Amino acid sequence: MQASDILPDHADHAEVNGVTVRKGTAGAFLVNARIWLDTNAGSEARATAQRDIADALPALHALGFFDVLEIRDPALKAWIDAQ
């Protein structure tokens, strides 16, 4: 399966299990997780990344993202599990 089979080029979102999932959600999560984990990231950047991760969690769960991928960093995993 290719990305266009799930979300065609002309679409910017899809409904998955009743949740709107925007194009780029998984990629944005990865970028935000890297910022959250970066000890050199400023507190404002880290807070923004954390907020954006929290906002994306319903979509990521609807996709089954964490059923397939496991977060290796214990602190990030614990924070996400607590949300």
Residue pairs with C-beta under 8 A, 6 or more apart in sequence:
6 14
7 13
7 14
7 23
11 23
12 22
12 23
13 20
13 21
13 22
13 23
14 20
14 21
15 21
16 59
16 62
16 63
17 62
18 62
19 58
19 59
19 61
19 62
20 59
21 59
21 62
21 63
22 59
25 56
25 59
25 60
25 63
26 60
26 63
26 65
28 52
28 56
29 53
29 56
29 60
29 65
31 49
32 49
32 50
32 52
32 53
32 56
33 49
33 53
33 71
33 76
35 41
35 45
35 46
35 48
35 49
36 46
36 49
36 50
36 53
36 76
37 73
37 76
38 46
41 49
50 79
53 80
54 83
57 80
57 83
60 66
66 80
70 77
71 77
71 80
